Amino acid sequence: MNQQILAIEDLTVSFDGFKALNTLNFSMDTGELRVIIGPNGAGKTTFLDVITGKVQPTRGRVLFKGRNLRRKSEDVIVRMGIGRKFQTPRVYLNLTVRENLDLACNRRKNVFSTLFGRPAASERRTVLGLLETIGLVPKADLQADLLSHGEKQRLEIGMLVAQSPDLLLVDEPVAGLTDEETENIADLLINLAESHSIIVIEHDMEFVRLIARKVTVLHEGSVLCEGSIDEVHNDPRVVEVYLGRESSISAHQMKLLRIVTAMAWSDGDLAPEEAELIIARLSQLFSTDSEEQKKLQTELRDYLAANVDIDELVAQIENPEERELILKLGYEVINVSARTPNEPTINQQEAAAYKELIKLLDLPEVVVNRLETDTAESL
């Protein structure tokens, strides 16, 4: 029988009376690949925050290889052998892929020594092995900012593995990825599971089906159920609180939403006026029925996301009419917050992102001018 690498006992985390986690109990064995799913607000991010020491529990405890993590700082927990990958890739964009991995392999190094020093033979072998594992050998000497979103995700996972953690925590690794890149990430995690214990937080059920061995469903801060993907998928409780009916929003419509939202979120903040405008306009476009629009608006709020590769998503929108729609809505969004008392002028970062969006959409200048004029007159 495998030894438990992680055990969580009666864990509660309260924020001003709201219980983000509520007497949660959870355990996993060494060498296990576990996927955690659940609706927004189920406590998934708080779950990872407590394990890594970012948030301290109100009650209960987390045991990692039998050691209580309570009151241990984040850096101490990292050194104990827990590594976390966040949703947005955190790589050194001005360094090459190889240099990123070299720096991660030896945390005593700094960027200067990585650029101008010569790594030892053992480090070179380690980096080469990591490059092969993450499938980036052909791009080893390419600057990281030239990688696709999916390649950056794989690079960060490689950097995480370079630190030799016993437990990998991977948060929504395929958000905004193409089908091909999603499969690449799935293959990578399955390969890493041969030598690591891994927890993956994910919403994409197709991706979950690719990698899942055992699935834990969180709901309202507690474990709702656990089992194989088929057992979970067919559990009436999971269907009721999470899976429900098929989404009214197609994957293609979702791309439109995420492109416009990513542009509006370029300053790191999505103003309430912008969010409501995006939700209202897109729900009207996707349905003419008022009740269906209300349902769509609820779904759209759940799906608003900034952590996407806008270049890749725009490239997948081939229909000229849809490209015009994106530009029209983008122009409307950057102007809406400027018409509120709190934001009397156009946000410069959003304006720059809008100009970049114009380039990506590759629409004729006369079309851009017409759309902007028509939209301005309707505001």
N, C-alpha and C positions, 0 to 999 in steps of 0.2 A: 504493500500500500504506500502511495506517495505521501511524502511529508507535506503538510500545509505550508505554503509560503506566505499566505495572507489570511488573517482571521479578523473579522470585524464583529464586535459584540455590543448589542444594545446601543448603537450609535445614534445620538440625537444632536442636531445642530440647529439652534434657534437664532433668528435675526429679528430683534424687536418683537418677539412673541410668535413670529412665523416660523414653523418647523420645516426647514429645508430638507432635513433628514429626521426621520421619526422612528426611534428604536429599531434601527436597521441592523440586520444580522446577515453576514456574508462570509464565505470562505472559498478558497481555491487552492488546488494542489500545485506543487512545484512542477514546472514543465507544461502547465495547462494554458491553452488559448481560450480566453473567455470573452464573449461579446456581451455588452450591456446596452439595452435599448430602453425606450420609454418616451412618453410624450414630453413636450416642453414643460418645464417646471417640476419634473419628476425627481430632481435632485442629482442628476448625473454629474454635472460640473462640480457641485459641492462635494460629492463622493470622492472625486479625484483631488479636490483641494484639501480635504482632510487627510488623505493618504500621504500627500506630499508636504504637509505641514503649513500650507498657505492659510488654512482655517483650522482653528482649534475647536474640538467638539465641546458641546455643552455638557454632554454626558456620554458614557461609554468609552470604548477604547479600540485602537487599531493595533494589531500585533503583526509585525513583519518578521518572519522567521523566528517567531516566539518572543520578539522584543517589542515592548510597548513604545509606540511612536509619540505618545502624548507629550506635549511641551518641547519636543525636539524641533529645531529650526529646519528650514528648507534645505540649507546647504549640508547640514548633518545627515539628513535623510537621503540626499543624493549620494553622499559618500558611503552610506550604508548599503546602497545598491538598488535604489529606485530611480528610474529615469522617466521623464514625462515629455511627450510631444504634444504641443498645443495645436489648435486648428490652423493658425496661420504659420507658414514655414518661417523659422527663425534661423536664417543662415547669413553668412557674411557675403553680401552681394558683390563686393569689390574684390573678393578673393576667388581663385579658381576652385573647382570641385575638389581637386586633390589637396589644395591648401586648407580648405574647410575641414576635410577629414584629418589632415595632419595636425591641425590645431586642436581638434577634438580628441585625438589620440593621446596627446600630452598636454594636460590642462595647465602645466607649469609654464608652457610657452606663452608668448604673446604674439601679436600680429607681426611685429618687427622681426622676431627671430624665425617665425614661420616663413616670411618672405625672403630673408637673406641668409638664414642658417641652412645647414645641410642635415637632413634627418638621418638618423642611424639606419643601418640596413634592416634591423628588426622592425623599425617603424615603417619603412618603405614597404616591407612585405605585408604588414598589417593593413596599410592603406590600400595596397593593391587588392588584398582580399576583400576589403570593404567595397571597393569600386566594383568588383565582380559580383558581390552579393546584391548591391543595389542596382546593378545593370547600367552603370554610367562610365565604364571603361573608355568608350569612344569619346566621351566628353570630359575626361579627367582634367584637361588643361584649358577648359572653357570657363570664362568668368561666370559666377553663379547667377548674376542678374540676367544672363542670356538663356537660362534654362526655362522650360515651360513650368507651369504651376505644379503639374504632377511630378516632374523631375526634381523640383525643389522639395516637394514632400518626401521623395525617396532619399534625397541628400540629407535632409534633417533626420530621417530615421537612421541613416548610416552614421551620422554624427552622434546620435544617441547610443547606438550600439558600440561605437568606438570607446565609450566611457565604461564599457563592461558592466552594465547593470544586470541584476538578477531578475528584476521585474520591470517590464516596459509598460507604460501607460500611454495609450495612443488615442487622441481625441479627434474624432470625425476626420479621418485622413483622406476621404474621397470627395469632400464637399467641393462642387464646382469642377470636377474632373470629367474628362471624356470617358467613354466606355473602355477604350484601350488602356488609358492610364489607370482606370479603376481596376482592371484586371491585373495590371502590373503591380499595383499596391497589394492586391490580394495575394498574388504569388509571393511577393516579398515577405509578407507577414506569415504566410504558411511556412516558408523556408526558415524564418527566424524562430518560429515556434518549436523547431527541432532542438534548439539549444537555449531557449529563453522562456520565461513565464510572461504572458502578455495579456493585458486587459485592453479591449478596444471599445470605445464609445462610438456608436454610429446610428444614423437615421435611415440610411439607404438600405432597404431590406434586400434588394438584389445583391448588394455587396455582402451583407450579413450572411446570406445563403451561400456565398462563395467560400467564406472562411470559417463559419461557425461550427464549433464542436459542441459547445454548451452555451446557452443563452440565458442571461438573467434579465428579467423585466422589472424596472423600477416604476413605482407609481406613488405620488404624494409622499416621497421620502422614504419609502419602505420597499422591500422586495415583494413583488406581486406573485411571481412564479419563476421557476427555473426548469430547464430541460433542453432537449434537442430543438433545432429550428422548427421542425414539424410539430412537435408537442406544443411549443409556444404559439406557433401560428394558428393552431386549432383550439387553443384554450379560449373559452367564451369570455373570460374576464379580460384577456388581452385584446380580443376583438372589440370589446365594448369600450375600453379606455384608451386604446392606442391605434390598433389597425383599422377597426371600423370598416366603412365602405371604402372602395377605391377613391382616391383623391379626385376631385372634380377638375383639378388643374393638371394639364398634360405636362410632360417633361419639356416640351417645346415652349409652352407658355411660361414655364418656370424660368427658362433662359431669358425671356424678355424682362421678367421681374428682376432677376438678379443683375442684369446688365445696367438697368436704370438705377437700381439701389446701390450698386457698387460705385457708380459715378457720384451719386448724392452723398455717399459715405466717404468720399475721398479725404475729407477733413477729420475723419475719425469720429464723426457724430452724425446721426440721422435725426434732423429736427422733426418734431411731432407733425408740423405742417406738411413736411415733405413725405413722411410715411403715410399720412392719411390721404394725400393727393395720389400717391402711387397706388395705394390700395383701392381707392374709389374709382380711379380711371380704369385700372386693369379689370376690376370686377365688372364694370359696365361693358368692357370690350369682350370679356369672356362669356357673358350671359346677359340676356335681356329680361329674364324673370327676376323680380325683386327679391323673392325668397332665396333663390339660388345665388343672387348677388351677395346677400347677407352671409350665406354659408361660405362663399368664396372669400369674402373679406376676412372671415375668421381664419381660413386656411392661409391666406396671403400674409397675415400678421405673423403666423408661425414660421413662414418660409423666408421672411426678409433676411438677407444675409449679405455681408460685405466681403467675406473672405473667399473671393472667387477670382479666377484669371479672366479678366474682361476681354483680353485679346482673343483667347481661345473661344469664348462664348460668341463673340461677334462674328468670328470666322464661320461659325455654324449657322448663322442666319443668312440664308441665300436669297430669300424673297425680298425684292426691292420695296414692296409695300410695308413689310414688317420693319425693314431698316428705317424707312421714313417714320413709322410709328414710334420707334425707339428714340429717334432724334427729336420728334415733336414732344414726346413726354419728357425727355431729358431737358429740353429747353424750358418747358413749363415748370419742372421741378426746381431748377436753379433760380427761377424768378419768384417762386411762391414764397419762400422764406424772406425774400427781400421786401415783401409787401406786408410784413408783420412788424409791430413796434419794436420787438427785441432784435430784429435783424434788418435795419433800414437799407442796407446796401447788399449787392450780390456778393456771396461768399467767393473770394478769389480762388481758393483751392478747388471749389466745385466748378468755377468758370474754366479753370485750366483743364480739369478732367473732362468737361464738356467739349472743349476744343480737341482734346485727344480722341474723344468719342467720334467727333466729326471725321477725323482722319481715318479711324478704323472702319467707319460705316462706308466710306468711299463713295459718297453721293455727289452728284454734280453740284457745283456752286449755286446754279440757278435754283435747284431744288431746295438746297439748304436755306437760301434767302426767302423763298416762297413759304416754306414751313415756319420759319421764325416770324415772318410778317403775319401770317395767318394766326399763329399761336399768340403773338403779342396782342393782336386785336381782340382775341377772345378772353384775355385775362381781365 
